[in-house]
Structures are given as C-alpha cells and as structure tokens.
Amino acid sequence: MATKEQVETLKRTHGRKLMRTPGVSGVGIERGDGEDAYSLVVHVEDDDEQTRAAVEQAVAGHSVRIVRSGKFRKR
C-alpha cells in the first residue's frame, strides 16, 4: 500500500503503457483500509500468466492489484 499521491504518480507514469498492454481493460486507484493505504488496480480481461507478466513488466516492479473484470464496453 502507498499514499494517494504515490499511487497517482504511478498511474500517471505507467497508465498509458498499461492501457496499451493486450488484455488490460482499465487502470484505477483503490483505497484500502488505512488512511494512507492506496493501490494501483489493473483490470484485465482474463487473469492469465501472460497478461499478469505483461502488467508486472509494465509497472517495473511496483506493487499492483490485478482484478479480472472482463472486457469493458462503452455505453
């Protein structure tokens, strides 16, 4: 977990690269239980080894939470 500012910086730095990663549906910030407990959340179509490895490589070792949410659709 990290502060909100740290996670916002992480999202700004890596968000576009993550969104170009095959299998990634979205990138967001999630608040945890503590006051300064935030994490970067990467939504993926399928939580398979290939997608997980691509996400981990894109964020250069930073901690992220990967959520299988399927493909997002425009309304």
Backbone as CSV, one residue per row, in Angstrom:
resi,resn,N_x,N_y,N_z,CA_x,CA_y,CA_z,C_x,C_y,C_z
1,MET,0.829,-1.175,0.000,0.000,0.000,0.000,0.879,1.245,0.000
2,ALA,0.323,2.327,-0.512,1.074,3.575,-0.616,0.127,4.751,-0.397
3,THR,0.692,5.946,-0.359,-0.143,7.126,-0.218,-0.868,7.391,-1.533
4,LYS,-1.908,8.178,-1.459,-2.678,8.526,-2.653,-1.781,9.213,-3.681
5,GLU,-0.928,10.113,-3.230,-0.041,10.840,-4.140,0.938,9.894,-4.849
6,GLN,1.458,8.921,-4.113,2.378,7.953,-4.718,1.679,7.137,-5.797
7,VAL,0.459,6.723,-5.521,-0.271,5.897,-6.482,-0.712,6.737,-7.685
8,GLU,-1.087,7.990,-7.454,-1.438,8.864,-8.576,-0.240,9.063,-9.498
9,THR,0.940,9.211,-8.919,2.162,9.343,-9.712,2.432,8.060,-10.491
10,LEU,2.253,6.930,-9.845,2.441,5.635,-10.506,1.475,5.487,-11.682
11,LYS,0.227,5.883,-11.479,-0.774,5.790,-12.550,-0.413,6.728,-13.704
12,ARG,0.004,7.955,-13.390,0.402,8.907,-14.430,1.602,8.387,-15.220
13,THR,2.523,7.778,-14.507,3.756,7.293,-15.129,3.525,6.058,-16.000
14,HIS,2.690,5.134,-15.534,2.552,3.842,-16.210,1.174,3.586,-16.831
15,GLY,0.211,4.447,-16.586,-1.162,4.204,-17.028,-1.333,3.993,-18.525
16,ARG,-0.737,4.867,-19.318,-0.894,4.734,-20.786,-0.251,3.450,-21.302
17,LYS,0.920,3.138,-20.769,1.603,1.907,-21.186,0.753,0.692,-20.815
18,LEU,0.179,0.717,-19.620,-0.675,-0.394,-19.200,-1.891,-0.531,-20.117
19,MET,-2.503,0.595,-20.489,-3.694,0.534,-21.341,-3.379,0.013,-22.745
20,ARG,-2.129,0.103,-23.164,-1.731,-0.464,-24.462,-1.355,-1.936,-24.362
21,THR,-1.338,-2.461,-23.146,-0.983,-3.854,-22.923,-2.152,-4.752,-23.300
22,PRO,-1.944,-5.737,-24.176,-3.036,-6.640,-24.546,-3.647,-7.305,-23.310
23,GLY,-4.974,-7.299,-23.240,-5.676,-7.937,-22.145,-6.042,-7.004,-21.008
24,VAL,-5.492,-5.769,-21.005,-5.820,-4.804,-19.951,-7.065,-4.025,-20.355
25,SER,-8.040,-3.959,-19.441,-9.303,-3.256,-19.690,-9.321,-1.865,-19.070
26,GLY,-8.608,-1.672,-17.966,-8.641,-0.378,-17.293,-7.602,-0.294,-16.192
27,VAL,-7.338,0.949,-15.769,-6.369,1.211,-14.703,-7.003,2.216,-13.756
28,GLY,-6.940,1.934,-12.460,-7.545,2.834,-11.491,-6.800,2.839,-10.172
29,ILE,-7.342,3.611,-9.236,-6.775,3.720,-7.897,-7.840,3.267,-6.915
30,GLU,-7.423,2.462,-5.965,-8.352,1.930,-4.960,-7.854,2.278,-3.575
31,ARG,-8.774,2.676,-2.726,-8.420,2.994,-1.344,-8.567,1.749,-0.486
32,GLY,-7.578,1.522,0.359,-7.605,0.388,1.270,-8.234,0.772,2.594
33,ASP,-7.902,0.045,3.637,-8.491,0.261,4.954,-7.863,1.426,5.714
34,GLY,-6.605,1.693,5.518,-5.924,2.730,6.280,-6.031,4.099,5.637
35,GLU,-5.582,5.109,6.377,-5.638,6.486,5.885,-4.769,6.675,4.642
36,ASP,-3.561,6.141,4.658,-2.659,6.226,3.510,-2.464,4.850,2.892
37,ALA,-3.551,4.186,2.621,-3.499,2.835,2.075,-4.200,2.812,0.719
38,TYR,-3.450,3.151,-0.323,-3.982,3.165,-1.675,-3.186,2.187,-2.525
39,SER,-3.801,1.696,-3.593,-3.079,0.811,-4.504,-3.540,1.063,-5.929
40,LEU,-2.647,0.769,-6.854,-2.975,0.842,-8.271,-3.680,-0.456,-8.633
41,VAL,-4.814,-0.338,-9.303,-5.594,-1.506,-9.689,-5.603,-1.600,-11.207
42,VAL,-5.263,-2.770,-11.720,-5.267,-3.005,-13.157,-6.357,-4.034,-13.444
43,HIS,-7.353,-3.623,-14.231,-8.443,-4.510,-14.614,-8.048,-5.236,-15.899
44,VAL,-8.187,-6.553,-15.889,-7.795,-7.365,-17.042,-8.976,-8.193,-17.528
45,GLU,-8.926,-8.551,-18.808,-9.975,-9.382,-19.394,-9.917,-10.790,-18.817
46,ASP,-8.728,-11.380,-18.807,-8.510,-12.716,-18.254,-7.244,-12.670,-17.414
47,ASP,-7.299,-13.234,-16.242,-6.134,-13.237,-15.356,-5.272,-14.456,-15.666
48,ASP,-4.582,-14.385,-16.822,-3.711,-15.492,-17.199,-2.248,-15.088,-16.987
49,GLU,-1.367,-16.047,-17.079,0.056,-15.808,-16.802,0.662,-14.778,-17.738
50,GLN,0.284,-14.813,-19.001,0.846,-13.901,-19.999,0.452,-12.457,-19.697
51,THR,-0.815,-12.225,-19.398,-1.280,-10.871,-19.076,-0.656,-10.387,-17.777
52,ARG,-0.625,-11.242,-16.776,-0.045,-10.876,-15.478,1.438,-10.498,-15.645
53,ALA,2.183,-11.257,-16.427,3.602,-10.969,-16.653,3.773,-9.641,-17.389
54,ALA,2.918,-9.368,-18.369,2.997,-8.107,-19.114,2.696,-6.915,-18.211
55,VAL,1.720,-7.054,-17.320,1.383,-5.981,-16.378,2.547,-5.745,-15.424
56,GLU,3.086,-6.812,-14.867,4.200,-6.680,-13.923,5.419,-6.039,-14.582
57,GLN,5.666,-6.364,-15.838,6.785,-5.765,-16.556,6.513,-4.283,-16.821
58,ALA,5.281,-3.940,-17.145,4.929,-2.548,-17.458,5.075,-1.617,-16.262
59,VAL,4.854,-2.122,-15.062,4.939,-1.270,-13.868,6.309,-1.342,-13.195
60,ALA,7.230,-2.011,-13.817,8.627,-2.029,-13.383,8.808,-2.368,-11.908
61,GLY,8.148,-3.423,-11.459,8.362,-3.897,-10.105,7.511,-3.250,-9.028
62,HIS,6.687,-2.269,-9.383,5.800,-1.665,-8.392,4.653,-2.617,-8.085
63,SER,4.138,-2.515,-6.892,3.044,-3.383,-6.465,1.719,-2.898,-7.056
64,VAL,0.975,-3.809,-7.656,-0.350,-3.501,-8.202,-1.310,-4.616,-7.818
65,ARG,-2.579,-4.305,-7.866,-3.611,-5.318,-7.650,-4.246,-5.593,-9.005
66,ILE,-4.267,-6.853,-9.405,-4.847,-7.246,-10.686,-6.225,-7.834,-10.434
67,VAL,-7.215,-7.304,-11.163,-8.601,-7.728,-10.996,-9.122,-8.222,-12.337
68,ARG,-9.627,-9.448,-12.358,-10.250,-9.955,-13.582,-11.653,-9.374,-13.653
69,SER,-11.862,-8.497,-14.628,-13.167,-7.847,-14.755,-13.778,-8.027,-16.134
70,GLY,-13.085,-8.717,-17.006,-13.582,-8.890,-18.360,-13.309,-7.644,-19.177
71,LYS,-13.830,-7.628,-20.388,-13.635,-6.501,-21.282,-14.667,-5.432,-20.983
72,PHE,-14.221,-4.184,-20.868,-15.148,-3.074,-20.636,-15.818,-2.717,-21.956
73,ARG,-17.069,-2.338,-21.874,-17.821,-1.933,-23.069,-18.326,-0.513,-22.912
74,LYS,-18.281,0.228,-24.002,-18.828,1.588,-23.995,-20.335,1.505,-23.982
75,ARG,-20.938,2.457,-23.286,-22.415,2.503,-23.268,-22.898,3.655,-24.063
